[in-house]
Amino acid sequence: MEPRHIESIALENGLKLEILDNSRKVARDRWQVTVIARIEIEVTDRWFNDRLAPPAKSDQLRNKLGDTVRFVSQVERNFVDDREKKSVLQQIQGRLLANIKYYSHPDFAARFIIREFKKPVY
């Protein structure tokens, strides 16, 4: 089942934060409530600056990572009562949105690209 779109937020650094509901029923009146924060980042030199240099040339970055990388943060609560699902969903969403300053930081994209590039390939 595909996650349900809750909202999209344009960030100050030019990225877009998507909030998704990936909740599912696990028993008669119980839910696994899952909210996902997702940001697609184009792998390009535009994110880098004098303070934060790219770890490799553009073509090397794209060869390893592809044209985009995806930041994902997911929060789950298990065995949530049917009657509490909506409020739990809103609480989790608020928790993820509390990090909006972090997602909006001018260096967020560059740091994430560097982190992904440095991950070992198995």
N, C-alpha and C positions, 0 to 999 in steps of 0.2 A: 504494500500500500504506500502510495506517494505521500510525503508530508504535506500538510495543509498550510498554505501561506497565511500568516497573521498580519505582518506589516513589513514595509521596506523603509529604511531611513537613510537619507543622503548624509554622509559624514563630511566634516569640514576638510578632511584630507583628500576628498575626491572619490572615496570608496563608497560602496553601498552595503549597508547591513541589512540582511534579511532575517526575519524572525519566523520560524516554522513550528507548527504543532505536529509532532510525530507520535501522539498518544495512541494507545490501543487498549481494548478491553481484554482483561486477562481472566476474568471470572464473571459470574452472573451480574454482580453490581460493583465490580472492582476494576480499576484502571491502572495501567502503567502510564503516568503522565510524563511526557518527554517534550521539552522545548529545545529547539536548535537555533543557535545564532550562527549565521554563515556569511562569509565575505569572499567574493571572487576577486582575485588580484591578478591583473595582467602582468606577465613577466616582461618588464621593460626597464630601460635605464632611467626613465623619468622619476622613479622613486628614490634614486640615490643622489647624494650631494657630497660636499667637501668633507663633512663629518662622518659620513657613512658610505664608503666605497663599495661597489659590487664585488662579490667574491670571485668573479670570473667575467670573461667577455660575454656580451649579450647572447651570441649564438651558442656558447657553451651552457649558459643558464637555461635557455630554451630547449637545448638538446636533452638536458637532464630532467627538467621540470615540465616541459611543454609550454604552451602559450599562456596558460593561467595556472595559478595555485589556489587552493581553497582552504581558508581558515574556517574551522568548525569548532564551536564550543557547545556542548550538550549537557543539559541538566535533567535528571530523572527523579521521579518519586514513584515508588512502587506500592501497589495494593491500596490505591486511593478510592474511597467511597464515591459512588456515583454522584451523590449530593454535594460533594466537596471538590469535584473535578474542576469546575470552572474557577473557583477561587484559588486552588492550587496552581492551575495553569497561569493565572494572573500573577501569583507570587513568584513563580519561576521566571516568568517573562520580566518582571521588575528586577529580579536578581541579575539577569543577563544584561538588562539595559543600564544597570548601575555601573557597568564597565564601559559605557559609551565613550568616556574620556580617553580610555586606553585604546579603543578601536579607532578613535579620531586622531590620535597622535600623528604628527607629520611623518615620523619615522616608522610607523607601524608596518606599512607594506614592505619597505626595504628590509627591516629586521626579520619579517616573516619569510621573505624570499631567501635571505641568507641562511636562516635556520633550516628551511627545507632543502636548500642546496647542500648543506653540510651533513644532512642525514645520510647514513650509509645505505647503500643499495645492496640488497641480499639476493 
